[in-house]
């Protein structure tokens, strides 16, 4: 099943922070593109390692509004 996830990117100091609120995963980098790519990698690693019940708990706890595809 495909799920859309939200990605928020904000400037923080000299860099950028990318955050996925549904999974509560964040990443940072010097550019928007790098922060986005780092977040995608972090999400991929989480999805490979997290138990199914943890994934479902996070999605259930954090779901808000209509999701956007990363």
N, C-alpha and C positions, 0 to 999 in steps of 0.2 A: 504494500500500500504506500502510495506517495503522500507525504504531508508537506504542506507549505510551512515555512518557518520565517519569522521576522528577523531582520537584521537592522539594528540601529548603529549608526556610526557617528561619533562625536569627536570634536577636537578636544584634546586634553594636554595642556602644556605645549610642548613642541611636537607632539605626535597625535595619533588618532586611536580611539578605542572602538572596537566593534563588539556588539553584544547581541546575543540571541536570548530574548527574555523567556521564550517557551522552555528552553533547556537550561537557562541560567549559566551560560557559557560565554566567556569574553576573551578577547585577544587585543593586542595592541601592536602598533608599528609606526614607522615614520611617515607613511602615506596611506591614503584611504584604500587604495588598491591592495597594498600589502596587509593592512589590518583585515580587510575582507577575506583575502586569501588565507591568512592565518586562522581566522575564525572558521572558515570552511574546513580546514585541516583539523582543527580542534574538534569540530562537530563530527567529522568522519571518524576520528579516533575514539570519541565518546561512544558513537553508535556501534563501533566494533567491539568495545569492551564492556559497556554497561549491561547489566542484567535487564531483561525485559520489564520486570516490575519497576525498576528505577526509571527507565525511560517513560513508562506509562504514568508513573507518579509525577514526574516533572511536567509532562505534557498536560496532565489533568490540572495540576496546581497553577500552571502559568498561562494557560490558554486565555487569550483576551482579544476579542475582535476578530476580524477576518485576517488570516495569515497571508504573508507575501512570500513568494518563492525566492530563495536565495540565488 
